[in-house]
């Protein structure tokens, strides 16, 4: 994990609010279009809104506490994305050869990408399972379960025999492991983001919520870097034989480190307040679907570009560069690595912009910029010049990383505390499920026009504008919290 990631400067802790028990109902005030809200004073009497309960619980937090939880969550999300992106890179470079046999390269790639997508279909189911768990027994306990599951499954994929060794059972087992991995991943990101925002002072939530998102480029750097080094140190024959397995097996020692760090996380004070106030929801799934289904749709739209757009510019472009443009695997993996390195400061800047102007505005304008640069970026990629290919990938990833930086803040703001884990899991994993088929869809679209690149750019524009639309709508549907800009 890179050191020196800038976090908000420490401030003196704020005074305790003395908030008492709450009921979960919508606040009466409305959000103005600019993203700054008018907030009612806490009601007098023994009961108040869940928003005021949350404000009271977070008002006691210090910056030091927030940094501790945020960095702990970052290590877990980096582990999550490392494991998940390993499969992404392997789907483009290994699985289409080792586990799927077809004389047509495009067909084999589509079968491999379909396996990649199947794991993402499992994510909403995992989101329901672990979202319910997180809203009933706590964020911290649930996150320990998800990180262990992800690490073990990744290690098993690294040990899986190929099609040449066990025939049809190889792709079947690969699909099953991918599904199980998707279940655990379905509960990981939502829990990490929820525990971070609920351990941060309200006015700094956007800054802290952007830090776990850095787990994505870190996971990309580690996973793509592992494959990149394997292609350098091993011949093509040895890489295909056993070299590709090493990055998967490396997940086991990484898991032990992640467990040790995550075990030191504190439980969310907001969840503790819900427990003390006897406000734990008995049926988080049905409550969320009944009361917040519109919020799930908007949250999914806000997250779609950061996940689906990223898969398009990395997973699909890696395959397209190697199989259509004739670029080397090393060049395409290097492009992914450089794009991920650039993404880190972009995410930090995006989080700070979210704190200054509102996370929804970052989603809106970031989506618009991503749409504007889609065609120029693909023109660079299609040039065939390795330097321009890498530049095109980097520009495209940087643009879509601004909405990604703010998406965690937007999603957690859409749902009340008592169903937040479940709601965020539904929204994020629905976006993840759709995103999983982006490489497959893009490959099919490009193949239908004789491998021309323009359908890929057009799809990136469509996804970018869909996310930008969510940035317009989200503030009107979000929880009313003092000192917090949606």
LINPE-V482789 format. One record per residue. N is the residue number from 1. RES is the residue in one small letter. SS is DSSP state (H for helix, E for strand, C for the rest). PHI is phi in radians with two decimals (none if undefined). PSI is psi in whole degrees, 0 to 359 (NA if undefined). Layout:
BEGIN
n	res	ss	phi	psi
N	RES	SS	PHI	PSI
N	RES	SS	PHI	PSI
END
This chain:
BEGIN
n	res	ss	phi	psi
1	x	C	none	130
2	x	C	-1.09	145
3	x	C	-1.70	168
4	x	C	1.36	21
5	x	C	-1.24	122
6	x	C	-1.23	133
7	x	C	-2.18	166
8	x	C	-1.02	146
9	x	C	-1.16	151
10	x	C	-1.23	144
11	x	C	-2.24	165
12	x	C	-1.19	145
13	x	C	-1.12	147
14	x	C	-1.53	161
15	x	C	-1.23	152
16	x	C	-1.20	148
17	x	C	-1.69	341
18	x	C	1.22	34
19	x	C	-1.23	143
20	x	C	-1.91	196
21	x	C	-1.09	162
22	x	E	-2.44	162
23	x	E	-2.01	151
24	x	C	-1.65	99
25	x	C	-2.51	162
26	x	C	-1.22	137
27	x	C	-1.17	155
28	x	C	-1.40	337
29	x	C	-1.39	165
30	x	C	-2.10	158
31	x	E	-1.58	133
32	x	C	-1.43	159
33	x	C	-1.04	335
34	x	C	-1.34	352
35	x	C	1.69	351
36	x	C	-1.71	132
37	x	E	-1.87	153
38	x	C	-1.65	129
39	x	C	-2.05	133
40	x	C	-1.26	154
41	x	C	-1.24	151
42	x	C	-0.97	139
43	x	C	-1.18	149
44	x	C	-1.39	162
45	x	C	1.76	182
46	x	C	-1.37	348
47	x	C	-2.23	151
48	x	E	-2.54	180
49	x	E	-1.37	161
50	x	H	-1.14	331
51	x	H	-1.11	319
52	x	H	-1.23	326
53	x	H	-1.04	314
54	x	H	-1.13	318
55	x	H	-1.07	320
56	x	H	-1.16	319
57	x	H	-1.14	320
58	x	H	-1.42	342
59	x	C	-1.15	341
60	x	C	-1.51	354
61	x	C	-1.39	149
62	x	C	-1.86	163
63	x	H	-1.15	326
64	x	H	-1.11	318
65	x	H	-1.11	318
66	x	H	-1.11	318
67	x	H	-1.12	320
68	x	H	-1.05	311
69	x	H	-1.18	320
70	x	H	-1.11	315
71	x	H	-1.18	324
72	x	H	-1.11	319
73	x	H	-1.18	325
74	x	H	-1.08	318
75	x	H	-1.06	319
76	x	H	-1.17	318
77	x	H	-1.23	327
78	x	H	-1.10	319
79	x	H	-1.11	316
80	x	H	-1.01	309
81	x	H	-1.28	330
82	x	H	-1.02	309
83	x	H	-1.09	318
84	x	H	-1.26	320
85	x	H	-1.31	337
86	x	H	-0.99	315
87	x	H	-1.13	323
88	x	H	-1.06	310
89	x	H	-1.15	320
90	x	H	-1.16	327
91	x	H	-1.10	327
92	x	H	-1.46	332
93	x	H	-2.01	334
94	x	C	-2.15	306
95	x	H	-1.09	327
96	x	H	-1.14	340
97	x	H	-1.78	317
98	x	H	-1.46	335
99	x	C	-2.14	348
100	x	C	-2.30	123
101	x	C	-1.90	122
102	x	C	-2.80	136
103	x	C	-1.20	336
104	x	C	-1.55	117
105	x	H	-1.09	320
106	x	H	-1.14	320
107	x	H	-1.14	318
108	x	H	-1.12	320
109	x	H	-1.13	320
110	x	H	-1.14	322
111	x	H	-1.12	319
112	x	H	-1.15	316
113	x	H	-1.17	329
114	x	H	-1.13	320
115	x	H	-1.09	319
116	x	H	-1.00	317
117	x	H	-1.24	329
118	x	H	-1.04	321
119	x	H	-1.09	327
120	x	H	-1.34	333
121	x	H	-1.12	326
122	x	H	-1.26	343
123	x	H	-1.09	317
124	x	H	-1.06	326
125	x	H	-1.14	314
126	x	H	-1.07	323
127	x	H	-1.07	320
128	x	H	-1.14	314
129	x	H	-1.11	307
130	x	H	-1.46	334
131	x	H	-1.11	315
132	x	H	-1.05	316
133	x	H	-1.07	316
134	x	H	-1.16	328
135	x	H	-1.45	349
136	x	H	-1.90	319
137	x	C	-1.96	350
138	x	C	2.19	152
139	x	H	-1.22	316
140	x	H	-1.12	313
141	x	H	-1.08	319
142	x	H	-1.13	320
143	x	H	-1.15	332
144	x	H	-1.17	321
145	x	H	-1.17	314
146	x	H	-1.15	320
147	x	H	-1.22	325
148	x	H	-1.14	316
149	x	H	-1.09	317
150	x	H	-1.09	314
151	x	H	-1.13	318
152	x	H	-1.15	316
153	x	H	-1.11	319
154	x	H	-1.08	317
155	x	H	-1.07	321
156	x	H	-1.16	324
157	x	H	-1.07	323
158	x	H	-1.17	343
159	x	C	-1.77	359
160	x	C	-1.27	128
161	x	C	-1.09	156
162	x	C	-1.55	177
163	x	H	-1.06	322
164	x	H	-1.12	334
165	x	H	-1.54	315
166	x	H	-2.24	10
167	x	C	1.20	221
168	x	H	-1.10	339
169	x	H	-1.17	336
170	x	H	-1.10	305
171	x	H	-1.16	329
172	x	H	-1.12	312
173	x	H	-1.13	323
174	x	H	-1.07	317
175	x	H	-1.13	317
176	x	H	-1.09	315
177	x	H	-1.11	322
178	x	H	-1.12	321
179	x	H	-1.11	314
180	x	H	-1.10	319
181	x	H	-1.05	318
182	x	H	-1.08	325
183	x	H	-1.08	312
184	x	H	-1.19	319
185	x	H	-1.08	328
186	x	H	-1.05	335
187	x	H	-1.78	352
188	x	H	-1.35	302
189	x	H	-1.09	316
190	x	H	-1.07	319
191	x	H	-1.20	318
192	x	H	-1.09	316
193	x	H	-1.17	321
194	x	H	-1.13	314
195	x	H	-1.20	331
196	x	H	-1.22	308
197	x	H	-1.16	329
198	x	C	-1.43	353
199	x	C	-1.89	11
200	x	C	-2.02	146
201	x	C	-0.99	142
202	x	H	-0.94	316
203	x	H	-1.24	348
204	x	H	-1.96	11
205	x	H	-1.03	318
206	x	H	-1.08	321
207	x	H	-1.12	312
208	x	H	-1.25	325
209	x	H	-1.16	337
210	x	H	-1.34	338
211	x	H	-1.19	314
212	x	H	-1.05	335
213	x	H	-1.13	338
214	x	H	-1.14	341
215	x	H	-1.01	331
216	x	H	-1.15	305
217	x	H	-1.15	327
218	x	H	-1.11	316
219	x	H	-1.08	322
220	x	H	-1.14	316
221	x	H	-1.07	315
222	x	H	-1.20	317
223	x	H	-1.28	309
224	x	H	-1.14	324
225	x	H	-1.12	322
226	x	H	-1.10	316
227	x	H	-1.19	322
228	x	H	-1.08	315
229	x	H	-1.17	324
230	x	H	-1.12	322
231	x	H	-1.22	334
232	x	H	-1.36	319
233	x	H	-1.54	342
234	x	C	-2.05	147
235	x	C	-1.17	164
236	x	H	-1.01	321
237	x	H	-1.15	315
238	x	H	-1.22	326
239	x	H	-1.09	313
240	x	H	-1.15	329
241	x	H	-1.35	308
242	x	H	-2.55	341
243	x	H	-1.05	324
244	x	C	-1.18	340
245	x	H	-1.32	334
246	x	H	-1.03	313
247	x	H	-1.06	327
248	x	H	-1.19	316
249	x	H	-1.18	335
250	x	C	-1.15	346
251	x	H	-1.13	335
252	x	H	-1.17	305
253	x	H	-1.12	328
254	x	H	-1.11	324
255	x	H	-1.08	317
256	x	H	-1.06	319
257	x	H	-1.12	316
258	x	H	-1.10	321
259	x	H	-1.11	316
260	x	H	-1.07	315
261	x	H	-1.23	317
262	x	H	-1.20	333
263	x	C	-1.12	342
264	x	C	-1.60	0
265	x	C	-1.20	147
266	x	C	-1.60	149
267	x	C	-1.20	153
268	x	C	-1.08	128
269	x	H	-1.14	333
270	x	H	-1.17	316
271	x	H	-1.15	321
272	x	H	-1.06	320
273	x	H	-1.15	321
274	x	H	-1.09	319
275	x	H	-1.13	314
276	x	H	-1.15	331
277	x	C	-1.58	3
278	x	C	0.99	45
279	x	C	-1.95	15
280	x	C	-1.19	131
281	x	C	-1.37	135
282	x	C	-1.29	328
283	x	C	-2.31	77
284	x	H	-1.05	324
285	x	H	-1.17	307
286	x	H	-1.14	324
287	x	H	-1.11	317
288	x	H	-1.15	315
289	x	H	-1.15	326
290	x	H	-1.36	318
291	x	H	-1.74	341
292	x	C	-2.31	27
293	x	H	-1.14	326
294	x	H	-1.16	323
295	x	H	-1.15	326
296	x	H	-1.08	317
297	x	H	-1.11	314
298	x	H	-1.17	320
299	x	H	-1.10	320
300	x	H	-1.06	316
301	x	H	-1.12	321
302	x	H	-1.13	328
303	x	H	-1.56	345
304	x	H	-1.11	318
305	x	H	-1.15	316
306	x	H	-1.10	333
307	x	H	-1.74	301
308	x	H	-1.15	319
309	x	H	-1.12	323
310	x	H	-1.14	317
311	x	H	-1.08	324
312	x	H	-1.14	315
313	x	H	-1.39	345
314	x	H	-1.93	289
315	x	H	-1.01	307
316	x	H	-1.14	314
317	x	H	-1.12	326
318	x	H	-1.06	313
319	x	H	-1.12	316
320	x	H	-1.11	318
321	x	H	-1.12	319
322	x	H	-1.32	314
323	x	H	-1.60	336
324	x	C	-1.91	313
325	x	C	-1.49	346
326	x	C	1.35	19
327	x	C	-1.32	159
328	x	C	-1.38	156
329	x	H	-1.04	323
330	x	H	-1.06	317
331	x	H	-1.10	315
332	x	H	-1.21	321
333	x	H	-1.18	324
334	x	H	-1.10	320
335	x	H	-1.05	318
336	x	H	-1.11	320
337	x	H	-1.12	312
338	x	H	-1.13	319
339	x	H	-1.06	320
340	x	H	-1.19	322
341	x	H	-1.11	316
342	x	H	-1.15	328
343	x	H	-1.10	329
344	x	H	-1.05	305
345	x	H	-1.13	329
346	x	H	-1.09	319
347	x	H	-1.13	319
348	x	H	-1.11	315
349	x	H	-1.10	318
350	x	H	-1.06	321
351	x	H	-1.13	320
352	x	H	-1.19	322
353	x	H	-1.11	323
354	x	H	-1.10	322
355	x	H	-1.19	328
356	x	H	-1.41	316
357	x	H	-2.04	351
358	x	C	1.88	133
359	x	H	-1.09	324
360	x	H	-1.13	327
361	x	H	-1.19	324
362	x	H	-1.13	320
363	x	H	-1.10	316
364	x	H	-1.09	302
365	x	H	-1.28	330
366	x	H	-1.14	321
367	x	H	-1.13	321
368	x	H	-1.14	315
369	x	H	-1.08	319
370	x	H	-1.06	320
371	x	H	-1.14	322
372	x	H	-1.21	328
373	x	H	-1.67	359
374	x	H	-1.01	307
375	x	H	-1.19	317
376	x	H	-1.04	321
377	x	H	-1.12	318
378	x	H	-1.28	333
379	x	H	-1.10	320
380	x	H	-1.14	317
381	x	H	-1.10	320
382	x	C	-1.36	354
383	x	C	-1.11	333
384	x	C	1.52	347
385	x	C	-1.40	121
386	x	H	-0.94	321
387	x	H	-1.14	316
388	x	H	-1.22	327
389	x	H	-1.06	311
390	x	H	-1.11	320
391	x	H	-1.10	317
392	x	H	-1.08	317
393	x	H	-1.09	318
394	x	H	-1.14	316
395	x	H	-1.10	316
396	x	H	-1.13	317
397	x	H	-1.16	320
398	x	H	-1.06	317
399	x	H	-1.12	314
400	x	H	-1.32	349
401	x	H	-1.33	338
402	x	H	-1.12	308
403	x	H	-1.06	325
404	x	H	-1.12	322
405	x	H	-1.07	324
406	x	H	-1.66	351
407	x	H	-1.14	324
408	x	H	-1.10	320
409	x	H	-1.15	318
410	x	H	-1.12	313
411	x	H	-1.13	315
412	x	H	-1.18	333
413	x	H	-1.33	343
414	x	H	-1.35	340
415	x	C	-2.12	144
416	x	C	-1.16	157
417	x	H	-1.02	324
418	x	H	-1.27	342
419	x	H	-2.21	21
420	x	H	-1.15	313
421	x	H	-1.01	313
422	x	H	-1.13	315
423	x	H	-1.13	315
424	x	H	-1.11	320
425	x	H	-1.11	318
426	x	H	-1.04	310
427	x	H	-1.16	309
428	x	H	-1.13	319
429	x	H	-1.36	335
430	x	H	-1.15	317
431	x	H	-1.09	319
432	x	H	-1.13	320
433	x	H	-1.09	312
434	x	H	-1.11	321
435	x	H	-1.14	329
436	x	H	-1.07	335
437	x	C	-1.71	4
438	x	H	-1.07	313
439	x	H	-1.05	320
440	x	H	-1.13	312
441	x	H	-1.10	317
442	x	H	-1.15	319
443	x	H	-1.05	317
444	x	H	-1.14	318
445	x	H	-1.13	317
446	x	H	-1.17	320
447	x	H	-1.11	329
448	x	H	-1.25	343
449	x	C	-2.03	36
450	x	C	1.06	43
451	x	C	1.07	30
452	x	C	-1.43	150
453	x	C	-1.44	344
454	x	H	-1.09	327
455	x	H	-1.09	327
456	x	H	-1.13	316
457	x	H	-1.14	320
458	x	H	-1.12	321
459	x	H	-1.14	321
460	x	H	-1.11	322
461	x	H	-1.10	314
462	x	H	-1.08	314
463	x	H	-1.13	320
464	x	H	-1.08	317
465	x	H	-1.24	327
466	x	H	-1.10	317
467	x	H	-1.18	321
468	x	H	-1.05	322
469	x	H	-1.05	320
470	x	H	-1.07	326
471	x	H	-1.12	334
472	x	H	-1.33	318
473	x	H	-1.48	326
474	x	H	-0.95	317
475	x	H	-1.04	327
476	x	H	-1.27	344
477	x	H	-1.93	2
478	x	C	-1.57	164
479	x	C	-1.16	145
480	x	C	-1.57	107
481	x	C	-2.23	135
482	x	C	-1.17	149
483	x	C	1.09	23
484	x	C	-2.30	125
485	x	C	-1.72	121
486	x	C	-1.46	NA
END
